[in-house]
């Protein structure tokens, strides 16, 4: 049963993602690049350390580093040295990056809402949110326990 549920969850995510990939707005910036801009836009201070950004996006550390370099060369993000830590690098949005994130984000949210609300009613959406949150928290807790055991 668990493997069937996993397979169904994975296939649903892929089907939804394929529909969202068709968005003309995402032709301006790739979905993974948008994910980086989105996560930076959610940061209250406006800045995230590279390792903190890595915790929020679905990319490896070397991939994130290369992507940040590309986004920086396009004028969408900027870097600065962390106060009190000359080795720490902070990443933040430029005005152009924030504007692009907002512009693409508006369309992206509308498309997500249409896909989700066409398939699920409010009670089903609440159940899906509760179940996926519970699953993510369990996986995170196991990962944290595994990391603590290695120390």
N, C-alpha and C positions, 0 to 999 in steps of 0.2 A: 504494500500500500504506500509506504513512504517513497519508494522509487517512482511509482506512478504519479504521485502528487508532485514530486520534484520535476519529473519530465513534463507534466502539464504546466507547472509554473514557468519553467524555462521556455517552453514552446510558446506560451502566451506572451512572455516578455519579448521573444524574438519577433512574433507576429506584430505586436504593437510597435516595436522599434522599427520594423521595416516600413510600416505606414508613416511613422514620424520622419523617417529618413527622406521621404518624398517631398517634404516641405520645401518650397522654394526659398524660404528664409534661411534654411540650413545650408544652402549653396553658397551663401556669403561667408560662412564659417562652419567648419566641420562640427559634428555633434560632440566629439571629445574636446575640441577647443572651446565650444560653447559651455561644456560642463566645467571647465577650468574658470571661465569668465563668470559663470553663475555662482560657483562656490566662493570666488573672491568677492562678488557683489553681496553675499550674505554675511560677510565678516564685519562685525560692528566697528572694529578699529580701521578697517579698510586695508589691512595688511595680514598676510599669513606667512608663516615660515614654510619653506619648501616641504619639510616633513609633515606639517599639518595639512597642507594641500594634498599631499599624497594619501592621507587618511580618508579624504572625502571623494576622490576621483578613482576611477577604475583603470588606472594605469600603473606601470612599474615606475620606480624612482628614475631610472635613466630615461624612460619615455617622457616623463613629466619635465625633466630638465631640458630635453630637446624641444618639447612643445613650448615651454616658457621662453626659450631662446627665440623660437619662431614668432610667438606672440609679441615678444619685445621688439623684434625687428620690424613688425607691422605696426608698432606704436600703440598696441592694445594693453600691454602691461608694462610695469617698471619694477626695478629691483632697488633695494637699498640695504645697507648693512644694519643689522639689529643693534639697538642701543645696548651698550655694555657687553656685546658679544661680537667681536670683529669677524668671527668665522660664520656667524648666523646671517642668512640672507632672507629678507622679507620680500614678498611679491605683492603688488597692488595693482589695481586697475588704473589706467590713464582715463582722462575724460572721454577719449575716443572709444576705449574698451568698455567703459560703463554705458555709453550711448548705444554701442552695438549690442551689448548684452540686453539692455532694456528693449531695444527694437526687435531683435530676434525673439526675446523672451515673451513678448506680448503675443506674437503669432504662435509660438510653441505652446504656450499655456492654453490658448483657444483650441488648438488641435488635440492636445492631451484631453481636455475636458470633453470635446466632442467624441473622441474614441471611447473614453471611459463611461461617459453618461449614456451613450447609445447602447452600451452593453450591460450596464449595471445600474440598479436603482440606488437610492441613498443608503438604504439599509445594507445592501450588498457591498457598496463602496466602504462603508464603515467597518464591516466584517473583514473585507480584504485588507484594509489598513491595519486593523488589530492583529490579524494573522501574520502579515508580513513584518510588522513591527516586532511581534513576539519571536518570530523566526530569526530576524536580524539580531535582536538582543541576545538570544541564546547562542548564536554563532560567535558574537563578539565576546560574550562571557567565556566561552570555551577557548577562544584565542587568547584572551587575557590570562586565563588559568594556565594555558600551555606556556606562555611567555614567562610567567612567574615561576613555573617549575624549572625552566631552563636556567634561571638566574641562580 
